[in-house]
Amino acid sequence: MRWLKRLLFIVFILVLVAVGLFFYFLYVPAVEKPSLAGNFATDKLVVDDNERSFSWYTPANKANKPALIFFLHGSNNSADIIRMATAYEFDQLAEQHGYIMVYPQGYKKHWNDCRGSASYAANTDNIDDIAFFKAMINYFVDKASIDREQVFVAGISNGGQLAYKLAFESPESVTAIATFAANLPEQSNLDCSQSGQPISVAIFNGTEDAINPYNGGLVDLFGDTSRGVVLSTRETVDYWLRLAGITSAAQEKTLPERDGLAHTSVIEQRWQNNEGIQVRFYSLQGSGHVMPSTITRAPRILGEKSGDISGAEEIIDFFLNQSE
């Protein structure tokens, strides 16, 4: 029986270690859902014989011709989780500004972005996410009389990559995009058509991102390297600047310290051309594969998260300033 006791003891220790590693690297405290005066709903559309779902929040003080704002989850994620992970900030800001906030669900938890080598089903099945977005926009034109001139898309990681694809292939459908933890794929792995039409873009990338390398290189999602090589953050920003014909120097500033972490900071750069096309770049110094937040923290496995800015507040400000 002594060997059995030893075996049970070893199993017990291994379980303790596994639980400890889970809590250290993956666990984050749940954010308490705020009291919201508006309405949250879910619906489905059939696009190319695929049933696609999406959820949205309509504020109690919805504008007569509201803006429509999408936020796209990353790989292996969901619309419900990303709404919670962003601490319902987009919904609370909707109450202030009157826009409709939409959380679409990716095909088998992914989006068919521009990275041709990606192994997830959305890419290998060649899912038409552009058609899905156009269908959702038409849905909200009919159901909520949204302003077609104020349609905005933001996303993180794989969701950010789809935002780039929308800007490439359907710039007439969106007014501006914002991306977190996403660099453009290098040309040899780019399977999107590029319209060459400029669009306003905001980019938020962490200098210590181990998945989407800040300085370019192979995307490595915990051993899955099928997404291929991406450009550097600087090359990604420069692409959109060239498209907008912007050659002037940026308005640059280091944003105020708010989170008490000396090893994280945010450097913001802004540009605008004569036609009003804007490019903003937020270099998240010391941050990982995350969206900055003053409320939540990211799982440690994704790296540090700057709490000096709210990513939600910054992109809503960026989006809604496009019409001013």
One Martini backbone bead per residue (centre of mass of N, CA, C, O) as a GRO file, in nm:
protein
  324
    1MET     BB    1   0.051   0.066  -0.010
    2ARG     BB    2   0.284   0.271  -0.031
    3TRP     BB    3   0.273   0.325  -0.339
    4LEU     BB    4  -0.014   0.447  -0.335
    5LYS     BB    5   0.046   0.687  -0.154
    6ARG     BB    6   0.261   0.809  -0.338
    7LEU     BB    7   0.080   0.846  -0.583
    8LEU     BB    8  -0.131   1.030  -0.449
    9PHE     BB    9   0.069   1.250  -0.370
   10ILE     BB   10   0.162   1.320  -0.656
   11VAL     BB   11  -0.116   1.391  -0.766
   12PHE     BB   12  -0.173   1.617  -0.563
   13ILE     BB   13   0.065   1.797  -0.645
   14LEU     BB   14  -0.012   1.827  -0.944
   15VAL     BB   15  -0.283   1.964  -0.893
   16LEU     BB   16  -0.174   2.207  -0.740
   17VAL     BB   17   0.002   2.309  -0.969
   18ALA     BB   18  -0.221   2.340  -1.182
   19VAL     BB   19  -0.392   2.538  -1.020
   20GLY     BB   20  -0.172   2.751  -0.980
   21LEU     BB   21  -0.120   2.806  -1.283
   22PHE     BB   22  -0.400   2.894  -1.354
   23PHE     BB   23  -0.421   3.137  -1.158
   24TYR     BB   24  -0.166   3.285  -1.258
   25PHE     BB   25  -0.214   3.282  -1.592
   26LEU     BB   26  -0.560   3.289  -1.629
   27TYR     BB   27  -0.681   3.429  -1.398
   28VAL     BB   28  -0.969   3.648  -1.362
   29PRO     BB   29  -1.167   3.861  -1.238
   30ALA     BB   30  -1.483   3.925  -1.228
   31VAL     BB   31  -1.702   4.147  -1.368
   32GLU     BB   32  -1.934   4.352  -1.275
   33LYS     BB   33  -2.241   4.407  -1.375
   34PRO     BB   34  -2.396   4.667  -1.477
   35SER     BB   35  -2.638   4.902  -1.470
   36LEU     BB   36  -2.866   4.899  -1.746
   37ALA     BB   37  -3.108   5.084  -1.938
   38GLY     BB   38  -3.101   4.914  -2.173
   39ASN     BB   39  -3.076   4.682  -2.455
   40PHE     BB   40  -3.028   4.327  -2.491
   41ALA     BB   41  -2.947   4.135  -2.792
   42THR     BB   42  -3.025   3.854  -3.021
   43ASP     BB   43  -2.921   3.728  -3.347
   44LYS     BB   44  -2.978   3.601  -3.690
   45LEU     BB   45  -2.798   3.508  -3.993
   46VAL     BB   46  -2.798   3.413  -4.335
   47VAL     BB   47  -2.474   3.328  -4.481
   48ASP     BB   48  -2.395   3.117  -4.705
   49ASP     BB   49  -2.556   2.890  -4.526
   50ASN     BB   50  -2.480   3.048  -4.261
   51GLU     BB   51  -2.526   3.078  -3.923
   52ARG     BB   52  -2.527   3.402  -3.778
   53SER     BB   53  -2.423   3.575  -3.488
   54PHE     BB   54  -2.552   3.851  -3.272
   55SER     BB   55  -2.496   4.124  -3.051
   56TRP     BB   56  -2.674   4.401  -2.874
   57TYR     BB   57  -2.667   4.749  -2.768
   58THR     BB   58  -2.933   4.963  -2.656
   59PRO     BB   59  -2.980   5.261  -2.558
   60ALA     BB   60  -3.199   5.466  -2.397
   61ASN     BB   61  -3.050   5.726  -2.566
   62LYS     BB   62  -3.093   5.696  -2.857
   63ALA     BB   63  -3.030   5.805  -3.143
   64ASN     BB   64  -3.189   5.878  -3.432
   65LYS     BB   65  -2.888   5.846  -3.583
   66PRO     BB   66  -2.699   5.605  -3.515
   67ALA     BB   67  -2.425   5.469  -3.445
   68LEU     BB   68  -2.210   5.188  -3.552
   69ILE     BB   69  -2.053   4.946  -3.330
   70PHE     BB   70  -1.785   4.719  -3.346
   71PHE     BB   71  -1.672   4.414  -3.171
   72LEU     BB   72  -1.390   4.188  -3.204
   73HIS     BB   73  -1.288   3.899  -3.139
   74GLY     BB   74  -1.072   3.656  -3.084
   75SER     BB   75  -0.932   3.375  -3.068
   76ASN     BB   76  -1.124   3.147  -2.913
   77ASN     BB   77  -1.387   3.321  -2.890
   78SER     BB   78  -1.650   3.557  -2.785
   79ALA     BB   79  -1.900   3.780  -2.754
   80ASP     BB   80  -1.958   3.746  -2.450
   81ILE     BB   81  -1.665   3.758  -2.343
   82ILE     BB   82  -1.580   4.038  -2.461
   83ARG     BB   83  -1.788   4.203  -2.309
   84MET     BB   84  -1.681   4.127  -2.028
   85ALA     BB   85  -1.368   4.188  -2.072
   86THR     BB   86  -1.459   4.506  -2.129
   87ALA     BB   87  -1.656   4.586  -1.883
   88TYR     BB   88  -1.900   4.722  -2.043
   89GLU     BB   89  -1.798   4.997  -2.165
   90PHE     BB   90  -1.946   5.026  -2.436
   91ASP     BB   91  -2.229   5.043  -2.309
   92GLN     BB   92  -2.183   5.289  -2.124
   93LEU     BB   93  -2.098   5.479  -2.361
   94ALA     BB   94  -2.367   5.458  -2.513
   95GLU     BB   95  -2.528   5.626  -2.303
   96GLN     BB   96  -2.366   5.892  -2.372
   97HIS     BB   97  -2.381   5.872  -2.721
   98GLY     BB   98  -2.616   5.675  -2.871
   99TYR     BB   99  -2.507   5.412  -2.966
  100ILE     BB  100  -2.458   5.101  -3.126
  101MET     BB  101  -2.361   4.782  -2.989
  102VAL     BB  102  -2.159   4.521  -3.142
  103TYR     BB  103  -2.136   4.143  -3.109
  104PRO     BB  104  -1.990   3.929  -3.294
  105GLN     BB  105  -1.971   3.594  -3.427
  106GLY     BB  106  -1.754   3.374  -3.505
  107TYR     BB  107  -1.643   3.117  -3.694
  108LYS     BB  108  -1.554   2.900  -3.482
  109LYS     BB  109  -1.404   3.149  -3.321
  110HIS     BB  110  -1.351   3.300  -3.606
  111TRP     BB  111  -1.176   3.483  -3.864
  112ASN     BB  112  -1.150   3.579  -4.211
  113ASP     BB  113  -0.865   3.688  -4.287
  114CYS     BB  114  -0.547   3.779  -4.454
  115ARG     BB  115  -0.420   3.501  -4.357
  116GLY     BB  116  -0.362   3.241  -4.569
  117SER     BB  117  -0.228   3.012  -4.355
  118ALA     BB  118  -0.450   2.968  -4.175
  119SER     BB  119  -0.607   2.687  -3.985
  120TYR     BB  120  -0.876   2.787  -3.949
  121ALA     BB  121  -1.201   2.751  -4.060
  122ALA     BB  122  -1.259   3.037  -4.168
  123ASN     BB  123  -1.031   2.999  -4.383
  124THR     BB  124  -1.059   2.706  -4.506
  125ASP     BB  125  -1.382   2.780  -4.570
  126ASN     BB  126  -1.414   3.069  -4.676
  127ILE     BB  127  -1.547   3.290  -4.512
  128ASP     BB  128  -1.791   3.558  -4.553
  129ASP     BB  129  -1.744   3.836  -4.358
  130ILE     BB  130  -1.826   4.069  -4.537
  131ALA     BB  131  -2.121   3.979  -4.579
  132PHE     BB  132  -2.194   3.979  -4.281
  133PHE     BB  133  -2.154   4.284  -4.237
  134LYS     BB  134  -2.351   4.386  -4.448
  135ALA     BB  135  -2.597   4.247  -4.320
  136MET     BB  136  -2.585   4.395  -4.048
  137ILE     BB  137  -2.611   4.681  -4.151
  138ASN     BB  138  -2.889   4.639  -4.284
  139TYR     BB  139  -3.034   4.555  -4.029
  140PHE     BB  140  -2.986   4.840  -3.879
  141VAL     BB  141  -3.125   5.012  -4.084
  142ASP     BB  142  -3.408   4.876  -4.046
  143LYS     BB  143  -3.425   4.862  -3.714
  144ALA     BB  144  -3.248   5.164  -3.634
  145SER     BB  145  -3.156   5.391  -3.832
  146ILE     BB  146  -2.874   5.410  -3.911
  147ASP     BB  147  -2.568   5.562  -3.984
  148ARG     BB  148  -2.380   5.497  -4.263
  149GLU     BB  149  -2.151   5.726  -4.184
  150GLN     BB  150  -2.139   5.550  -3.884
  151VAL     BB  151  -1.922   5.293  -3.927
  152PHE     BB  152  -1.759   5.079  -3.686
  153VAL     BB  153  -1.438   4.895  -3.633
  154ALA     BB  154  -1.332   4.670  -3.378
  155GLY     BB  155  -1.030   4.477  -3.270
  156ILE     BB  156  -0.875   4.170  -3.152
  157SER     BB  157  -0.649   4.036  -3.326
  158ASN     BB  158  -0.835   3.861  -3.526
  159GLY     BB  159  -1.031   4.106  -3.519
  160GLY     BB  160  -0.823   4.311  -3.627
  161GLN     BB  161  -0.774   4.165  -3.896
  162LEU     BB  162  -1.065   4.208  -4.000
  163ALA     BB  163  -1.058   4.512  -4.001
  164TYR     BB  164  -0.846   4.528  -4.222
  165LYS     BB  165  -1.014   4.383  -4.439
  166LEU     BB  166  -1.239   4.592  -4.454
  167ALA     BB  167  -1.046   4.824  -4.540
  168PHE     BB  168  -0.953   4.686  -4.800
  169GLU     BB  169  -1.246   4.560  -4.933
  170SER     BB  170  -1.472   4.774  -4.760
  171PRO     BB  171  -1.448   5.102  -4.717
  172GLU     BB  172  -1.752   5.188  -4.780
  173SER     BB  173  -1.870   5.048  -4.501
  174VAL     BB  174  -1.648   5.215  -4.339
  175THR     BB  175  -1.517   5.484  -4.150
  176ALA     BB  176  -1.357   5.314  -3.921
  177ILE     BB  177  -1.071   5.176  -3.743
  178ALA     BB  178  -0.966   4.938  -3.477
  179THR     BB  179  -0.662   4.801  -3.322
  180PHE     BB  180  -0.550   4.506  -3.139
  181ALA     BB  181  -0.292   4.310  -3.161
  182ALA     BB  182  -0.216   4.408  -3.482
  183ASN     BB  183  -0.056   4.310  -3.777
  184LEU     BB  184   0.027   4.306  -4.082
  185PRO     BB  185   0.072   4.106  -4.327
  186GLU     BB  186   0.273   3.986  -4.528
  187GLN     BB  187   0.265   3.969  -4.867
  188SER     BB  188   0.297   3.646  -4.899
  189ASN     BB  189   0.023   3.625  -4.680
  190LEU     BB  190  -0.171   3.800  -4.865
  191ASP     BB  191  -0.537   3.738  -4.944
  192CYS     BB  192  -0.608   4.037  -5.011
  193SER     BB  193  -0.765   4.302  -5.130
  194GLN     BB  194  -0.647   4.632  -5.235
  195SER     BB  195  -0.802   4.934  -5.286
  196GLY     BB  196  -0.644   5.215  -5.188
  197GLN     BB  197  -0.832   5.332  -4.971
  198PRO     BB  198  -0.861   5.554  -4.744
  199ILE     BB  199  -0.853   5.532  -4.374
  200SER     BB  200  -0.935   5.541  -4.058
  201VAL     BB  201  -0.681   5.470  -3.796
  202ALA     BB  202  -0.632   5.262  -3.499
  203ILE     BB  203  -0.335   5.166  -3.305
  204PHE     BB  204  -0.274   4.892  -3.062
  205ASN     BB  205   0.054   4.812  -2.927
  206GLY     BB  206   0.268   4.586  -2.773
  207THR     BB  207   0.609   4.555  -2.699
  208GLU     BB  208   0.546   4.253  -2.535
  209ASP     BB  209   0.437   4.079  -2.766
  210ALA     BB  210   0.433   3.718  -2.812
  211ILE     BB  211   0.235   3.691  -3.066
  212ASN     BB  212   0.236   3.993  -3.181
  213PRO     BB  213   0.503   4.124  -3.307
  214TYR     BB  214   0.608   4.442  -3.289
  215ASN     BB  215   0.874   4.386  -3.496
  216GLY     BB  216   0.796   4.140  -3.620
  217GLY     BB  217   0.691   3.818  -3.751
  218LEU     BB  218   0.605   3.534  -3.596
  219VAL     BB  219   0.311   3.397  -3.521
  220ASP     BB  220   0.253   3.275  -3.171
  221LEU     BB  221  -0.002   3.050  -3.051
  222PHE     BB  222   0.109   2.838  -2.850
  223GLY     BB  223   0.252   2.684  -3.127
  224ASP     BB  224   0.080   2.835  -3.342
  225THR     BB  225   0.214   2.926  -3.682
  226SER     BB  226  -0.007   2.954  -3.923
  227ARG     BB  227  -0.031   3.280  -3.953
  228GLY     BB  228   0.250   3.384  -3.976
  229VAL     BB  229   0.384   3.676  -4.104
  230VAL     BB  230   0.450   4.004  -3.981
  231LEU     BB  231   0.468   4.312  -3.955
  232SER     BB  232   0.547   4.581  -3.822
  233THR     BB  233   0.415   4.838  -3.660
  234ARG     BB  234   0.545   5.062  -3.827
  235GLU     BB  235   0.461   4.944  -4.105
  236THR     BB  236   0.159   4.954  -4.049
  237VAL     BB  237   0.132   5.255  -4.008
  238ASP     BB  238   0.266   5.344  -4.280
  239TYR     BB  239   0.054   5.234  -4.470
  240TRP     BB  240  -0.178   5.434  -4.383
  241LEU     BB  241  -0.022   5.692  -4.440
  242ARG     BB  242   0.025   5.652  -4.741
  243LEU     BB  243  -0.274   5.626  -4.822
  244ALA     BB  244  -0.325   5.933  -4.702
  245GLY     BB  245  -0.067   6.118  -4.768
  246ILE     BB  246   0.122   6.118  -4.511
  247THR     BB  247   0.430   6.324  -4.413
  248SER     BB  248   0.401   6.428  -4.150
  249ALA     BB  249   0.439   6.487  -3.838
  250ALA     BB  250   0.367   6.396  -3.534
  251GLN     BB  251   0.157   6.405  -3.265
  252GLU     BB  252   0.331   6.380  -2.953
  253LYS     BB  253   0.268   6.174  -2.650
  254THR     BB  254   0.274   6.113  -2.310
  255LEU     BB  255   0.074   5.966  -2.109
  256PRO     BB  256  -0.056   5.958  -1.819
  257GLU     BB  257  -0.009   5.833  -1.512
  258ARG     BB  258  -0.241   5.570  -1.355
  259ASP     BB  259  -0.134   5.259  -1.246
  260GLY     BB  260   0.162   5.249  -1.094
  261LEU     BB  261   0.341   5.147  -1.346
  262ALA     BB  262   0.663   5.196  -1.449
  263HIS     BB  263   0.673   4.967  -1.699
  264THR     BB  264   0.428   5.141  -1.804
  265SER     BB  265   0.313   5.297  -2.115
  266VAL     BB  266   0.192   5.577  -2.332
  267ILE     BB  267   0.230   5.641  -2.680
  268GLU     BB  268   0.108   5.910  -2.876
  269GLN     BB  269  -0.002   5.930  -3.223
  270ARG     BB  270  -0.088   6.192  -3.467
  271TRP     BB  271  -0.287   6.219  -3.774
  272GLN     BB  272  -0.379   6.445  -4.061
  273ASN     BB  273  -0.546   6.520  -4.336
  274ASN     BB  274  -0.722   6.734  -4.551
  275GLU     BB  275  -0.976   6.513  -4.547
  276GLY     BB  276  -0.975   6.380  -4.235
  277ILE     BB  277  -0.777   6.162  -4.218
  278GLN     BB  278  -0.693   5.931  -3.958
  279VAL     BB  279  -0.403   5.861  -3.744
  280ARG     BB  280  -0.347   5.629  -3.476
  281PHE     BB  281  -0.087   5.569  -3.219
  282TYR     BB  282  -0.040   5.313  -2.964
  283SER     BB  283   0.228   5.268  -2.753
  284LEU     BB  284   0.259   4.984  -2.539
  285GLN     BB  285   0.458   4.998  -2.288
  286GLY     BB  286   0.505   4.671  -2.159
  287SER     BB  287   0.295   4.528  -2.329
  288GLY     BB  288   0.086   4.292  -2.457
  289HIS     BB  289  -0.189   4.082  -2.558
  290VAL     BB  290  -0.379   4.366  -2.534
  291MET     BB  291  -0.624   4.569  -2.375
  292PRO     BB  292  -0.652   4.855  -2.244
  293SER     BB  293  -0.717   4.922  -1.883
  294THR     BB  294  -0.868   5.063  -1.579
  295ILE     BB  295  -1.021   4.785  -1.472
  296THR     BB  296  -0.873   4.550  -1.600
  297ARG     BB  297  -0.712   4.234  -1.634
  298ALA     BB  298  -0.494   4.015  -1.766
  299PRO     BB  299  -0.373   3.740  -1.840
  300ARG     BB  300  -0.046   3.659  -1.789
  301ILE     BB  301  -0.005   3.499  -2.061
  302LEU     BB  302  -0.040   3.792  -2.226
  303GLY     BB  303   0.060   3.996  -2.027
  304GLU     BB  304   0.082   4.310  -1.977
  305LYS     BB  305  -0.136   4.584  -1.861
  306SER     BB  306  -0.232   4.887  -1.929
  307GLY     BB  307  -0.378   5.155  -1.700
  308ASP     BB  308  -0.360   5.451  -1.843
  309ILE     BB  309  -0.588   5.343  -2.036
  310SER     BB  310  -0.887   5.333  -2.225
  311GLY     BB  311  -0.965   5.171  -2.503
  312ALA     BB  312  -1.263   5.243  -2.528
  313GLU     BB  313  -1.243   5.551  -2.502
  314GLU     BB  314  -1.046   5.601  -2.736
  315ILE     BB  315  -1.220   5.480  -2.973
  316ILE     BB  316  -1.472   5.648  -2.934
  317ASP     BB  317  -1.334   5.915  -2.979
  318PHE     BB  318  -1.227   5.849  -3.260
  319PHE     BB  319  -1.491   5.783  -3.402
  320LEU     BB  320  -1.673   6.042  -3.321
  321ASN     BB  321  -1.457   6.246  -3.461
  322GLN     BB  322  -1.508   6.193  -3.771
  323SER     BB  323  -1.776   6.399  -3.787
  324GLU     BB  324  -1.633   6.691  -3.704
   0.00000   0.00000   0.00000
